[in-house]
Amino acid sequence: MNRKDFFKLTVPATLLMTNGKIARATDRLSSRLPVNEPVLRFVVASDGHYGLQGTPYKAYFSAFTAEVNRLHAKKPFACCIINGDIIHDDKQYFPGAKKALDELTPTYYVSQGNHDHATADEWKSIWNMPVNHDFSIGAHSFLIGTTSNEKGTYLCPDMRWLSGVMEKHKNQKNIFIFLHINPGKLTRHGVDCPELFTLLNKYRNVRAVFNGHDHDEDSIKVREAIPFVFDAHFGGNWGTEYLGFRVVELFEDNTISTYIHNPFKIINQAIL
């Protein structure tokens, strides 16, 4: 399987801007792009489904890590977030999936999806990080929360944990949140978490919430002025016709350019 087979061309570009508006390709996107190099750059990918029978899941992971590493060598990423459904149901696949992801050159972090059947203790043992995890890169904070459990139940994020870390990072320039399942019921397979919106609306530095789970979603949806950013899937056997991942670039003026990666073109771009 070569890169051309792995990554397929998808939909047009979009931009997410500092005023909360979204500019799409039809808005003459190129004229809005910053001219300087990004000050922060990271990858978001989800739904690799390592172990899903009937799919070449090892090849999917290999192609994904190779392409991220190729891009990283040209222009480094600060980190890579694997946003849930890393494996497909059976715990026996965790070691293989971890070995595959360990091939990534950039530092990577993981969130738990509904197919990642593990207890909180098992998760920490496997990945050396808790199911609810936060870290900062300079003035920018990353909050990674579980939206499931060992049984694969669809859940809202742990509000006690999230409330604490939101307050901890309230003085940061930007907060990026990563939750596998969409908590705004914006998709067919999302859940509705009204308490989350009450919390998020207290903090004006929340720039975006990144979701996986819905393999057929590669767009940016907005609820209560909060962008929810989807990245399709890099494995599995349903959803968009292509397999890919999202690149996010933050610029000095705090504009964010984000796009789904295809090795030949930048697609589905947005400015936040």
Summary of the structure (lengths in Angstrom):
residues: 272
radius of gyration: 17.1
end to end distance: 34.0
largest distance: 49.2
contacts: 968
relative contact order: 0.22
helix: 24%
strand: 28%
